[in-house]
């Protein structure tokens, strides 16, 4: 094999490697995330290790963000204490982490109105991966960019406390 062939072959391999799809699954080896704190008014989400902020993100919320979610379809993001109860690696919104809404109190409140409390509240990625989502657009979920969601998905485990504040 001559030098020119070796150089061209090496260049081709590097070019092919650059074209391979990037994995959405990252590995995290830092301090444990002990809580996810969401401040709805400021549109910020904080990944906490006890009292220390590990990461913070700008977020998008439900299309009617003021107030606690009460019934299915109201477009509100819940308020209160919940936990991460499931993971969806094949979400329509890139990746998603399920929040344990509704709790018993949420169910009772909705039942008193003769309605369903709804469910399927998630922290997830973007609706359209190649354009920025503008304004609050979800049905009550918390949205970050797809790249940010890859970090959140890697860092936050099932059972992690989620505190959603007004």
Phi and psi in radians as a Rosetta constraint file:
Dihedral C 1 N 2 CA 2 C 2 CIRCULARHARMONIC -1.555 0.35
Dihedral N 2 CA 2 C 2 N 3 CIRCULARHARMONIC 2.954 0.35
Dihedral C 2 N 3 CA 3 C 3 CIRCULARHARMONIC -1.086 0.35
Dihedral N 3 CA 3 C 3 N 4 CIRCULARHARMONIC -0.701 0.35
Dihedral C 3 N 4 CA 4 C 4 CIRCULARHARMONIC -1.095 0.35
Dihedral N 4 CA 4 C 4 N 5 CIRCULARHARMONIC -0.758 0.35
Dihedral C 4 N 5 CA 5 C 5 CIRCULARHARMONIC -1.107 0.35
Dihedral N 5 CA 5 C 5 N 6 CIRCULARHARMONIC -0.733 0.35
Dihedral C 5 N 6 CA 6 C 6 CIRCULARHARMONIC -1.114 0.35
Dihedral N 6 CA 6 C 6 N 7 CIRCULARHARMONIC -0.737 0.35
Dihedral C 6 N 7 CA 7 C 7 CIRCULARHARMONIC -1.160 0.35
Dihedral N 7 CA 7 C 7 N 8 CIRCULARHARMONIC -0.786 0.35
Dihedral C 7 N 8 CA 8 C 8 CIRCULARHARMONIC -1.110 0.35
Dihedral N 8 CA 8 C 8 N 9 CIRCULARHARMONIC -0.717 0.35
Dihedral C 8 N 9 CA 9 C 9 CIRCULARHARMONIC -1.112 0.35
Dihedral N 9 CA 9 C 9 N 10 CIRCULARHARMONIC -0.748 0.35
Dihedral C 9 N 10 CA 10 C 10 CIRCULARHARMONIC -1.110 0.35
Dihedral N 10 CA 10 C 10 N 11 CIRCULARHARMONIC -0.719 0.35
Dihedral C 10 N 11 CA 11 C 11 CIRCULARHARMONIC -1.104 0.35
Dihedral N 11 CA 11 C 11 N 12 CIRCULARHARMONIC -0.722 0.35
Dihedral C 11 N 12 CA 12 C 12 CIRCULARHARMONIC -1.100 0.35
Dihedral N 12 CA 12 C 12 N 13 CIRCULARHARMONIC -0.722 0.35
Dihedral C 12 N 13 CA 13 C 13 CIRCULARHARMONIC -1.109 0.35
Dihedral N 13 CA 13 C 13 N 14 CIRCULARHARMONIC -0.731 0.35
Dihedral C 13 N 14 CA 14 C 14 CIRCULARHARMONIC -1.109 0.35
Dihedral N 14 CA 14 C 14 N 15 CIRCULARHARMONIC -0.737 0.35
Dihedral C 14 N 15 CA 15 C 15 CIRCULARHARMONIC -1.114 0.35
Dihedral N 15 CA 15 C 15 N 16 CIRCULARHARMONIC -0.739 0.35
Dihedral C 15 N 16 CA 16 C 16 CIRCULARHARMONIC -1.131 0.35
Dihedral N 16 CA 16 C 16 N 17 CIRCULARHARMONIC -0.708 0.35
Dihedral C 16 N 17 CA 17 C 17 CIRCULARHARMONIC -1.104 0.35
Dihedral N 17 CA 17 C 17 N 18 CIRCULARHARMONIC -0.635 0.35
Dihedral C 17 N 18 CA 18 C 18 CIRCULARHARMONIC -1.196 0.35
Dihedral N 18 CA 18 C 18 N 19 CIRCULARHARMONIC -0.452 0.35
Dihedral C 18 N 19 CA 19 C 19 CIRCULARHARMONIC -1.478 0.35
Dihedral N 19 CA 19 C 19 N 20 CIRCULARHARMONIC -0.248 0.35
Dihedral C 19 N 20 CA 20 C 20 CIRCULARHARMONIC -1.180 0.35
Dihedral N 20 CA 20 C 20 N 21 CIRCULARHARMONIC 2.507 0.35
Dihedral C 20 N 21 CA 21 C 21 CIRCULARHARMONIC -1.134 0.35
Dihedral N 21 CA 21 C 21 N 22 CIRCULARHARMONIC 2.480 0.35
Dihedral C 21 N 22 CA 22 C 22 CIRCULARHARMONIC -1.386 0.35
Dihedral N 22 CA 22 C 22 N 23 CIRCULARHARMONIC 2.392 0.35
Dihedral C 22 N 23 CA 23 C 23 CIRCULARHARMONIC -1.314 0.35
Dihedral N 23 CA 23 C 23 N 24 CIRCULARHARMONIC 2.450 0.35
Dihedral C 23 N 24 CA 24 C 24 CIRCULARHARMONIC -1.463 0.35
Dihedral N 24 CA 24 C 24 N 25 CIRCULARHARMONIC -0.090 0.35
Dihedral C 24 N 25 CA 25 C 25 CIRCULARHARMONIC -1.727 0.35
Dihedral N 25 CA 25 C 25 N 26 CIRCULARHARMONIC 1.984 0.35
Dihedral C 25 N 26 CA 26 C 26 CIRCULARHARMONIC -1.826 0.35
Dihedral N 26 CA 26 C 26 N 27 CIRCULARHARMONIC 2.881 0.35
Dihedral C 26 N 27 CA 27 C 27 CIRCULARHARMONIC -1.959 0.35
Dihedral N 27 CA 27 C 27 N 28 CIRCULARHARMONIC 2.465 0.35
Dihedral C 27 N 28 CA 28 C 28 CIRCULARHARMONIC -2.200 0.35
Dihedral N 28 CA 28 C 28 N 29 CIRCULARHARMONIC 2.272 0.35
Dihedral C 28 N 29 CA 29 C 29 CIRCULARHARMONIC -2.207 0.35
Dihedral N 29 CA 29 C 29 N 30 CIRCULARHARMONIC 0.363 0.35
Dihedral C 29 N 30 CA 30 C 30 CIRCULARHARMONIC -1.569 0.35
Dihedral N 30 CA 30 C 30 N 31 CIRCULARHARMONIC -2.877 0.35
Dihedral C 30 N 31 CA 31 C 31 CIRCULARHARMONIC -1.061 0.35
Dihedral N 31 CA 31 C 31 N 32 CIRCULARHARMONIC 2.560 0.35
Dihedral C 31 N 32 CA 32 C 32 CIRCULARHARMONIC -1.092 0.35
Dihedral N 32 CA 32 C 32 N 33 CIRCULARHARMONIC 2.377 0.35
Dihedral C 32 N 33 CA 33 C 33 CIRCULARHARMONIC -1.369 0.35
Dihedral N 33 CA 33 C 33 N 34 CIRCULARHARMONIC 1.999 0.35
Dihedral C 33 N 34 CA 34 C 34 CIRCULARHARMONIC -1.658 0.35
Dihedral N 34 CA 34 C 34 N 35 CIRCULARHARMONIC -0.294 0.35
Dihedral C 34 N 35 CA 35 C 35 CIRCULARHARMONIC -2.794 0.35
Dihedral N 35 CA 35 C 35 N 36 CIRCULARHARMONIC 2.631 0.35
Dihedral C 35 N 36 CA 36 C 36 CIRCULARHARMONIC -1.965 0.35
Dihedral N 36 CA 36 C 36 N 37 CIRCULARHARMONIC 2.118 0.35
Dihedral C 36 N 37 CA 37 C 37 CIRCULARHARMONIC -1.976 0.35
Dihedral N 37 CA 37 C 37 N 38 CIRCULARHARMONIC 2.189 0.35
Dihedral C 37 N 38 CA 38 C 38 CIRCULARHARMONIC -1.995 0.35
Dihedral N 38 CA 38 C 38 N 39 CIRCULARHARMONIC 2.158 0.35
Dihedral C 38 N 39 CA 39 C 39 CIRCULARHARMONIC -1.833 0.35
Dihedral N 39 CA 39 C 39 N 40 CIRCULARHARMONIC 1.762 0.35
Dihedral C 39 N 40 CA 40 C 40 CIRCULARHARMONIC -1.093 0.35
Dihedral N 40 CA 40 C 40 N 41 CIRCULARHARMONIC -0.754 0.35
Dihedral C 40 N 41 CA 41 C 41 CIRCULARHARMONIC -1.065 0.35
Dihedral N 41 CA 41 C 41 N 42 CIRCULARHARMONIC -0.730 0.35
Dihedral C 41 N 42 CA 42 C 42 CIRCULARHARMONIC -1.521 0.35
Dihedral N 42 CA 42 C 42 N 43 CIRCULARHARMONIC -0.088 0.35
Dihedral C 42 N 43 CA 43 C 43 CIRCULARHARMONIC 0.960 0.35
Dihedral N 43 CA 43 C 43 N 44 CIRCULARHARMONIC 0.906 0.35
Dihedral C 43 N 44 CA 44 C 44 CIRCULARHARMONIC -2.316 0.35
Dihedral N 44 CA 44 C 44 N 45 CIRCULARHARMONIC 2.510 0.35
Dihedral C 44 N 45 CA 45 C 45 CIRCULARHARMONIC -2.189 0.35
Dihedral N 45 CA 45 C 45 N 46 CIRCULARHARMONIC 2.331 0.35
Dihedral C 45 N 46 CA 46 C 46 CIRCULARHARMONIC -2.082 0.35
Dihedral N 46 CA 46 C 46 N 47 CIRCULARHARMONIC 2.281 0.35
Dihedral C 46 N 47 CA 47 C 47 CIRCULARHARMONIC -1.680 0.35
Dihedral N 47 CA 47 C 47 N 48 CIRCULARHARMONIC 2.103 0.35
Dihedral C 47 N 48 CA 48 C 48 CIRCULARHARMONIC -1.938 0.35
Dihedral N 48 CA 48 C 48 N 49 CIRCULARHARMONIC 2.549 0.35
Dihedral C 48 N 49 CA 49 C 49 CIRCULARHARMONIC -2.024 0.35
Dihedral N 49 CA 49 C 49 N 50 CIRCULARHARMONIC 1.694 0.35
Dihedral C 49 N 50 CA 50 C 50 CIRCULARHARMONIC 0.988 0.35
Dihedral N 50 CA 50 C 50 N 51 CIRCULARHARMONIC -1.974 0.35
Dihedral C 50 N 51 CA 51 C 51 CIRCULARHARMONIC -1.755 0.35
Dihedral N 51 CA 51 C 51 N 52 CIRCULARHARMONIC 0.185 0.35
Dihedral C 51 N 52 CA 52 C 52 CIRCULARHARMONIC -1.884 0.35
Dihedral N 52 CA 52 C 52 N 53 CIRCULARHARMONIC 2.294 0.35
Dihedral C 52 N 53 CA 53 C 53 CIRCULARHARMONIC -1.367 0.35
Dihedral N 53 CA 53 C 53 N 54 CIRCULARHARMONIC 2.132 0.35
Dihedral C 53 N 54 CA 54 C 54 CIRCULARHARMONIC -1.551 0.35
Dihedral N 54 CA 54 C 54 N 55 CIRCULARHARMONIC -0.738 0.35
Dihedral C 54 N 55 CA 55 C 55 CIRCULARHARMONIC -2.607 0.35
Dihedral N 55 CA 55 C 55 N 56 CIRCULARHARMONIC 2.647 0.35
Dihedral C 55 N 56 CA 56 C 56 CIRCULARHARMONIC -2.416 0.35
Dihedral N 56 CA 56 C 56 N 57 CIRCULARHARMONIC 2.623 0.35
Dihedral C 56 N 57 CA 57 C 57 CIRCULARHARMONIC -2.404 0.35
Dihedral N 57 CA 57 C 57 N 58 CIRCULARHARMONIC 2.560 0.35
Dihedral C 57 N 58 CA 58 C 58 CIRCULARHARMONIC -1.340 0.35
Dihedral N 58 CA 58 C 58 N 59 CIRCULARHARMONIC 2.477 0.35
Dihedral C 58 N 59 CA 59 C 59 CIRCULARHARMONIC -2.287 0.35
Dihedral N 59 CA 59 C 59 N 60 CIRCULARHARMONIC 2.849 0.35
Dihedral C 59 N 60 CA 60 C 60 CIRCULARHARMONIC -2.000 0.35
Dihedral N 60 CA 60 C 60 N 61 CIRCULARHARMONIC 2.574 0.35
Dihedral C 60 N 61 CA 61 C 61 CIRCULARHARMONIC -2.114 0.35
Dihedral N 61 CA 61 C 61 N 62 CIRCULARHARMONIC -2.940 0.35
Dihedral C 61 N 62 CA 62 C 62 CIRCULARHARMONIC -1.060 0.35
Dihedral N 62 CA 62 C 62 N 63 CIRCULARHARMONIC 2.688 0.35
Dihedral C 62 N 63 CA 63 C 63 CIRCULARHARMONIC -1.175 0.35
Dihedral N 63 CA 63 C 63 N 64 CIRCULARHARMONIC -0.204 0.35
Dihedral C 63 N 64 CA 64 C 64 CIRCULARHARMONIC -2.185 0.35
Dihedral N 64 CA 64 C 64 N 65 CIRCULARHARMONIC 1.315 0.35
Dihedral C 64 N 65 CA 65 C 65 CIRCULARHARMONIC -1.288 0.35
Dihedral N 65 CA 65 C 65 N 66 CIRCULARHARMONIC -0.274 0.35
Dihedral C 65 N 66 CA 66 C 66 CIRCULARHARMONIC -1.452 0.35
Dihedral N 66 CA 66 C 66 N 67 CIRCULARHARMONIC 2.246 0.35
Dihedral C 66 N 67 CA 67 C 67 CIRCULARHARMONIC 1.666 0.35
Dihedral N 67 CA 67 C 67 N 68 CIRCULARHARMONIC 2.881 0.35
Dihedral C 67 N 68 CA 68 C 68 CIRCULARHARMONIC -1.401 0.35
Dihedral N 68 CA 68 C 68 N 69 CIRCULARHARMONIC 2.471 0.35
Dihedral C 68 N 69 CA 69 C 69 CIRCULARHARMONIC -1.065 0.35
Dihedral N 69 CA 69 C 69 N 70 CIRCULARHARMONIC 2.269 0.35
Dihedral C 69 N 70 CA 70 C 70 CIRCULARHARMONIC -2.049 0.35
Dihedral N 70 CA 70 C 70 N 71 CIRCULARHARMONIC -0.711 0.35
Dihedral C 70 N 71 CA 71 C 71 CIRCULARHARMONIC -2.428 0.35
Dihedral N 71 CA 71 C 71 N 72 CIRCULARHARMONIC 2.786 0.35
Dihedral C 71 N 72 CA 72 C 72 CIRCULARHARMONIC -1.008 0.35
Dihedral N 72 CA 72 C 72 N 73 CIRCULARHARMONIC 2.338 0.35
Dihedral C 72 N 73 CA 73 C 73 CIRCULARHARMONIC 1.497 0.35
Dihedral N 73 CA 73 C 73 N 74 CIRCULARHARMONIC 0.041 0.35
Dihedral C 73 N 74 CA 74 C 74 CIRCULARHARMONIC -1.381 0.35
Dihedral N 74 CA 74 C 74 N 75 CIRCULARHARMONIC -0.127 0.35
Dihedral C 74 N 75 CA 75 C 75 CIRCULARHARMONIC 1.287 0.35
Dihedral N 75 CA 75 C 75 N 76 CIRCULARHARMONIC 0.189 0.35
Dihedral C 75 N 76 CA 76 C 76 CIRCULARHARMONIC -1.690 0.35
Dihedral N 76 CA 76 C 76 N 77 CIRCULARHARMONIC 2.644 0.35
Dihedral C 76 N 77 CA 77 C 77 CIRCULARHARMONIC -1.636 0.35
Dihedral N 77 CA 77 C 77 N 78 CIRCULARHARMONIC 2.326 0.35
Dihedral C 77 N 78 CA 78 C 78 CIRCULARHARMONIC -1.037 0.35
Dihedral N 78 CA 78 C 78 N 79 CIRCULARHARMONIC 2.841 0.35
Dihedral C 78 N 79 CA 79 C 79 CIRCULARHARMONIC -2.243 0.35
Dihedral N 79 CA 79 C 79 N 80 CIRCULARHARMONIC 2.506 0.35
Dihedral C 79 N 80 CA 80 C 80 CIRCULARHARMONIC 2.259 0.35
Dihedral N 80 CA 80 C 80 N 81 CIRCULARHARMONIC -2.908 0.35
Dihedral C 80 N 81 CA 81 C 81 CIRCULARHARMONIC -1.819 0.35
Dihedral N 81 CA 81 C 81 N 82 CIRCULARHARMONIC 2.226 0.35
Dihedral C 81 N 82 CA 82 C 82 CIRCULARHARMONIC -2.411 0.35
Dihedral N 82 CA 82 C 82 N 83 CIRCULARHARMONIC -2.934 0.35
Dihedral C 82 N 83 CA 83 C 83 CIRCULARHARMONIC -2.593 0.35
Dihedral N 83 CA 83 C 83 N 84 CIRCULARHARMONIC 2.838 0.35
Dihedral C 83 N 84 CA 84 C 84 CIRCULARHARMONIC -1.317 0.35
Dihedral N 84 CA 84 C 84 N 85 CIRCULARHARMONIC 2.153 0.35
Dihedral C 84 N 85 CA 85 C 85 CIRCULARHARMONIC -2.092 0.35
Dihedral N 85 CA 85 C 85 N 86 CIRCULARHARMONIC -0.052 0.35
Dihedral C 85 N 86 CA 86 C 86 CIRCULARHARMONIC -2.911 0.35
Dihedral N 86 CA 86 C 86 N 87 CIRCULARHARMONIC 2.847 0.35
Dihedral C 86 N 87 CA 87 C 87 CIRCULARHARMONIC -2.248 0.35
Dihedral N 87 CA 87 C 87 N 88 CIRCULARHARMONIC 2.471 0.35
Dihedral C 87 N 88 CA 88 C 88 CIRCULARHARMONIC -2.241 0.35
Dihedral N 88 CA 88 C 88 N 89 CIRCULARHARMONIC 1.742 0.35
Dihedral C 88 N 89 CA 89 C 89 CIRCULARHARMONIC -1.312 0.35
Dihedral N 89 CA 89 C 89 N 90 CIRCULARHARMONIC -0.189 0.35
Dihedral C 89 N 90 CA 90 C 90 CIRCULARHARMONIC -2.035 0.35
Dihedral N 90 CA 90 C 90 N 91 CIRCULARHARMONIC 0.551 0.35
Dihedral C 90 N 91 CA 91 C 91 CIRCULARHARMONIC -1.103 0.35
Dihedral N 91 CA 91 C 91 N 92 CIRCULARHARMONIC 2.604 0.35
Dihedral C 91 N 92 CA 92 C 92 CIRCULARHARMONIC -1.095 0.35
Dihedral N 92 CA 92 C 92 N 93 CIRCULARHARMONIC -0.299 0.35
Dihedral C 92 N 93 CA 93 C 93 CIRCULARHARMONIC -1.960 0.35
Dihedral N 93 CA 93 C 93 N 94 CIRCULARHARMONIC 0.830 0.35
Dihedral C 93 N 94 CA 94 C 94 CIRCULARHARMONIC 1.323 0.35
Dihedral N 94 CA 94 C 94 N 95 CIRCULARHARMONIC -1.349 0.35
Dihedral C 94 N 95 CA 95 C 95 CIRCULARHARMONIC -2.439 0.35
Dihedral N 95 CA 95 C 95 N 96 CIRCULARHARMONIC 2.711 0.35
Dihedral C 95 N 96 CA 96 C 96 CIRCULARHARMONIC -2.641 0.35
Dihedral N 96 CA 96 C 96 N 97 CIRCULARHARMONIC 2.637 0.35
Dihedral C 96 N 97 CA 97 C 97 CIRCULARHARMONIC -2.079 0.35
Dihedral N 97 CA 97 C 97 N 98 CIRCULARHARMONIC 2.158 0.35
Dihedral C 97 N 98 CA 98 C 98 CIRCULARHARMONIC -1.363 0.35
Dihedral N 98 CA 98 C 98 N 99 CIRCULARHARMONIC 2.444 0.35
Dihedral C 98 N 99 CA 99 C 99 CIRCULARHARMONIC -1.822 0.35
Dihedral N 99 CA 99 C 99 N 100 CIRCULARHARMONIC 2.445 0.35
Dihedral C 99 N 100 CA 100 C 100 CIRCULARHARMONIC -1.276 0.35
Dihedral N 100 CA 100 C 100 N 101 CIRCULARHARMONIC 0.387 0.35
Dihedral C 100 N 101 CA 101 C 101 CIRCULARHARMONIC -1.232 0.35
Dihedral N 101 CA 101 C 101 N 102 CIRCULARHARMONIC 2.410 0.35
Dihedral C 101 N 102 CA 102 C 102 CIRCULARHARMONIC -1.588 0.35
Dihedral N 102 CA 102 C 102 N 103 CIRCULARHARMONIC 2.616 0.35
Dihedral C 102 N 103 CA 103 C 103 CIRCULARHARMONIC -1.657 0.35
Dihedral N 103 CA 103 C 103 N 104 CIRCULARHARMONIC -3.081 0.35
Dihedral C 103 N 104 CA 104 C 104 CIRCULARHARMONIC -1.061 0.35
Dihedral N 104 CA 104 C 104 N 105 CIRCULARHARMONIC -0.698 0.35
Dihedral C 104 N 105 CA 105 C 105 CIRCULARHARMONIC -1.129 0.35
Dihedral N 105 CA 105 C 105 N 106 CIRCULARHARMONIC -0.712 0.35
Dihedral C 105 N 106 CA 106 C 106 CIRCULARHARMONIC -1.100 0.35
Dihedral N 106 CA 106 C 106 N 107 CIRCULARHARMONIC -0.748 0.35
Dihedral C 106 N 107 CA 107 C 107 CIRCULARHARMONIC -1.093 0.35
Dihedral N 107 CA 107 C 107 N 108 CIRCULARHARMONIC -0.768 0.35
Dihedral C 107 N 108 CA 108 C 108 CIRCULARHARMONIC -1.105 0.35
Dihedral N 108 CA 108 C 108 N 109 CIRCULARHARMONIC -0.727 0.35
Dihedral C 108 N 109 CA 109 C 109 CIRCULARHARMONIC -1.075 0.35
Dihedral N 109 CA 109 C 109 N 110 CIRCULARHARMONIC -0.777 0.35
Dihedral C 109 N 110 CA 110 C 110 CIRCULARHARMONIC -1.209 0.35
Dihedral N 110 CA 110 C 110 N 111 CIRCULARHARMONIC -0.716 0.35
Dihedral C 110 N 111 CA 111 C 111 CIRCULARHARMONIC -1.062 0.35
Dihedral N 111 CA 111 C 111 N 112 CIRCULARHARMONIC -0.661 0.35
Dihedral C 111 N 112 CA 112 C 112 CIRCULARHARMONIC -1.075 0.35
Dihedral N 112 CA 112 C 112 N 113 CIRCULARHARMONIC -0.425 0.35
Dihedral C 112 N 113 CA 113 C 113 CIRCULARHARMONIC -1.659 0.35
Dihedral N 113 CA 113 C 113 N 114 CIRCULARHARMONIC 0.011 0.35
Dihedral C 113 N 114 CA 114 C 114 CIRCULARHARMONIC 1.247 0.35
Dihedral N 114 CA 114 C 114 N 115 CIRCULARHARMONIC 0.480 0.35
Dihedral C 114 N 115 CA 115 C 115 CIRCULARHARMONIC -2.199 0.35
Dihedral N 115 CA 115 C 115 N 116 CIRCULARHARMONIC 2.979 0.35
Dihedral C 115 N 116 CA 116 C 116 CIRCULARHARMONIC -1.584 0.35
Dihedral N 116 CA 116 C 116 N 117 CIRCULARHARMONIC 2.468 0.35
Dihedral C 116 N 117 CA 117 C 117 CIRCULARHARMONIC -1.305 0.35
Dihedral N 117 CA 117 C 117 N 118 CIRCULARHARMONIC -0.234 0.35
Dihedral C 117 N 118 CA 118 C 118 CIRCULARHARMONIC 1.416 0.35
Dihedral N 118 CA 118 C 118 N 119 CIRCULARHARMONIC -2.911 0.35
Dihedral C 118 N 119 CA 119 C 119 CIRCULARHARMONIC 3.093 0.35
Dihedral N 119 CA 119 C 119 N 120 CIRCULARHARMONIC -2.750 0.35
Dihedral C 119 N 120 CA 120 C 120 CIRCULARHARMONIC 0.900 0.35
Dihedral N 120 CA 120 C 120 N 121 CIRCULARHARMONIC 0.887 0.35
Dihedral C 120 N 121 CA 121 C 121 CIRCULARHARMONIC -1.632 0.35
Dihedral N 121 CA 121 C 121 N 122 CIRCULARHARMONIC 2.219 0.35
Dihedral C 121 N 122 CA 122 C 122 CIRCULARHARMONIC -2.317 0.35
Dihedral N 122 CA 122 C 122 N 123 CIRCULARHARMONIC 2.776 0.35
Dihedral C 122 N 123 CA 123 C 123 CIRCULARHARMONIC -1.694 0.35
Dihedral N 123 CA 123 C 123 N 124 CIRCULARHARMONIC 2.156 0.35
Dihedral C 123 N 124 CA 124 C 124 CIRCULARHARMONIC -2.572 0.35
Dihedral N 124 CA 124 C 124 N 125 CIRCULARHARMONIC 3.078 0.35
Dihedral C 124 N 125 CA 125 C 125 CIRCULARHARMONIC -1.432 0.35
Dihedral N 125 CA 125 C 125 N 126 CIRCULARHARMONIC -2.789 0.35
Dihedral C 125 N 126 CA 126 C 126 CIRCULARHARMONIC -1.402 0.35
Dihedral N 126 CA 126 C 126 N 127 CIRCULARHARMONIC 2.720 0.35
Dihedral C 126 N 127 CA 127 C 127 CIRCULARHARMONIC -1.275 0.35
Dihedral N 127 CA 127 C 127 N 128 CIRCULARHARMONIC -0.774 0.35
Dihedral C 127 N 128 CA 128 C 128 CIRCULARHARMONIC -2.121 0.35
Dihedral N 128 CA 128 C 128 N 129 CIRCULARHARMONIC 1.898 0.35
Dihedral C 128 N 129 CA 129 C 129 CIRCULARHARMONIC -1.100 0.35
Dihedral N 129 CA 129 C 129 N 130 CIRCULARHARMONIC -0.384 0.35
Dihedral C 129 N 130 CA 130 C 130 CIRCULARHARMONIC -1.847 0.35
Dihedral N 130 CA 130 C 130 N 131 CIRCULARHARMONIC 0.174 0.35
Dihedral C 130 N 131 CA 131 C 131 CIRCULARHARMONIC -2.495 0.35
Dihedral N 131 CA 131 C 131 N 132 CIRCULARHARMONIC 2.656 0.35
Dihedral C 131 N 132 CA 132 C 132 CIRCULARHARMONIC -1.306 0.35
Dihedral N 132 CA 132 C 132 N 133 CIRCULARHARMONIC 2.256 0.35
Dihedral C 132 N 133 CA 133 C 133 CIRCULARHARMONIC -1.299 0.35
Dihedral N 133 CA 133 C 133 N 134 CIRCULARHARMONIC 2.285 0.35
Dihedral C 133 N 134 CA 134 C 134 CIRCULARHARMONIC -1.808 0.35
Dihedral N 134 CA 134 C 134 N 135 CIRCULARHARMONIC 2.382 0.35
Dihedral C 134 N 135 CA 135 C 135 CIRCULARHARMONIC 1.149 0.35
Dihedral N 135 CA 135 C 135 N 136 CIRCULARHARMONIC 3.135 0.35
Dihedral C 135 N 136 CA 136 C 136 CIRCULARHARMONIC -1.344 0.35
Dihedral N 136 CA 136 C 136 N 137 CIRCULARHARMONIC 2.231 0.35
Dihedral C 136 N 137 CA 137 C 137 CIRCULARHARMONIC -2.377 0.35
Dihedral N 137 CA 137 C 137 N 138 CIRCULARHARMONIC -0.211 0.35
Dihedral C 137 N 138 CA 138 C 138 CIRCULARHARMONIC -1.361 0.35
Dihedral N 138 CA 138 C 138 N 139 CIRCULARHARMONIC 3.076 0.35
Dihedral C 138 N 139 CA 139 C 139 CIRCULARHARMONIC -1.643 0.35
Dihedral N 139 CA 139 C 139 N 140 CIRCULARHARMONIC 0.307 0.35
Dihedral C 139 N 140 CA 140 C 140 CIRCULARHARMONIC 2.326 0.35
Dihedral N 140 CA 140 C 140 N 141 CIRCULARHARMONIC -0.050 0.35
Dihedral C 140 N 141 CA 141 C 141 CIRCULARHARMONIC -1.463 0.35
Dihedral N 141 CA 141 C 141 N 142 CIRCULARHARMONIC 3.132 0.35
Dihedral C 141 N 142 CA 142 C 142 CIRCULARHARMONIC -2.044 0.35
Dihedral N 142 CA 142 C 142 N 143 CIRCULARHARMONIC 2.190 0.35
Dihedral C 142 N 143 CA 143 C 143 CIRCULARHARMONIC -2.071 0.35
Dihedral N 143 CA 143 C 143 N 144 CIRCULARHARMONIC 2.447 0.35
Dihedral C 143 N 144 CA 144 C 144 CIRCULARHARMONIC -2.262 0.35
Dihedral N 144 CA 144 C 144 N 145 CIRCULARHARMONIC 3.058 0.35
Dihedral C 144 N 145 CA 145 C 145 CIRCULARHARMONIC -1.168 0.35
Dihedral N 145 CA 145 C 145 N 146 CIRCULARHARMONIC 2.806 0.35
Dihedral C 145 N 146 CA 146 C 146 CIRCULARHARMONIC -1.073 0.35
Dihedral N 146 CA 146 C 146 N 147 CIRCULARHARMONIC -0.724 0.35
Dihedral C 146 N 147 CA 147 C 147 CIRCULARHARMONIC -1.108 0.35
Dihedral N 147 CA 147 C 147 N 148 CIRCULARHARMONIC -0.741 0.35
Dihedral C 147 N 148 CA 148 C 148 CIRCULARHARMONIC -1.119 0.35
Dihedral N 148 CA 148 C 148 N 149 CIRCULARHARMONIC -0.676 0.35
Dihedral C 148 N 149 CA 149 C 149 CIRCULARHARMONIC -1.123 0.35
Dihedral N 149 CA 149 C 149 N 150 CIRCULARHARMONIC -0.551 0.35
Dihedral C 149 N 150 CA 150 C 150 CIRCULARHARMONIC -1.081 0.35
Dihedral N 150 CA 150 C 150 N 151 CIRCULARHARMONIC -0.703 0.35
Dihedral C 150 N 151 CA 151 C 151 CIRCULARHARMONIC -1.177 0.35
Dihedral N 151 CA 151 C 151 N 152 CIRCULARHARMONIC -0.831 0.35
Dihedral C 151 N 152 CA 152 C 152 CIRCULARHARMONIC -1.036 0.35
Dihedral N 152 CA 152 C 152 N 153 CIRCULARHARMONIC -0.785 0.35
Dihedral C 152 N 153 CA 153 C 153 CIRCULARHARMONIC -1.058 0.35
Dihedral N 153 CA 153 C 153 N 154 CIRCULARHARMONIC -0.685 0.35
Dihedral C 153 N 154 CA 154 C 154 CIRCULARHARMONIC -1.274 0.35
Dihedral N 154 CA 154 C 154 N 155 CIRCULARHARMONIC -0.593 0.35
Dihedral C 154 N 155 CA 155 C 155 CIRCULARHARMONIC -1.504 0.35
Dihedral N 155 CA 155 C 155 N 156 CIRCULARHARMONIC -0.560 0.35
Dihedral C 155 N 156 CA 156 C 156 CIRCULARHARMONIC -1.760 0.35
Dihedral N 156 CA 156 C 156 N 157 CIRCULARHARMONIC 2.154 0.35
Dihedral C 156 N 157 CA 157 C 157 CIRCULARHARMONIC -1.697 0.35
Dihedral N 157 CA 157 C 157 N 158 CIRCULARHARMONIC 2.887 0.35
Dihedral C 157 N 158 CA 158 C 158 CIRCULARHARMONIC -1.057 0.35
Dihedral N 158 CA 158 C 158 N 159 CIRCULARHARMONIC 2.512 0.35
Dihedral C 158 N 159 CA 159 C 159 CIRCULARHARMONIC 1.570 0.35
Dihedral N 159 CA 159 C 159 N 160 CIRCULARHARMONIC -0.183 0.35
Dihedral C 159 N 160 CA 160 C 160 CIRCULARHARMONIC -1.113 0.35
Dihedral N 160 CA 160 C 160 N 161 CIRCULARHARMONIC 2.343 0.35
Dihedral C 160 N 161 CA 161 C 161 CIRCULARHARMONIC -1.097 0.35
Dihedral N 161 CA 161 C 161 N 162 CIRCULARHARMONIC 2.426 0.35
Dihedral C 161 N 162 CA 162 C 162 CIRCULARHARMONIC -2.184 0.35
Dihedral N 162 CA 162 C 162 N 163 CIRCULARHARMONIC 2.041 0.35
Dihedral C 162 N 163 CA 163 C 163 CIRCULARHARMONIC -1.874 0.35
Dihedral N 163 CA 163 C 163 N 164 CIRCULARHARMONIC 1.966 0.35
Dihedral C 163 N 164 CA 164 C 164 CIRCULARHARMONIC -1.827 0.35
Dihedral N 164 CA 164 C 164 N 165 CIRCULARHARMONIC 1.971 0.35
Dihedral C 164 N 165 CA 165 C 165 CIRCULARHARMONIC -1.900 0.35
Dihedral N 165 CA 165 C 165 N 166 CIRCULARHARMONIC 2.622 0.35
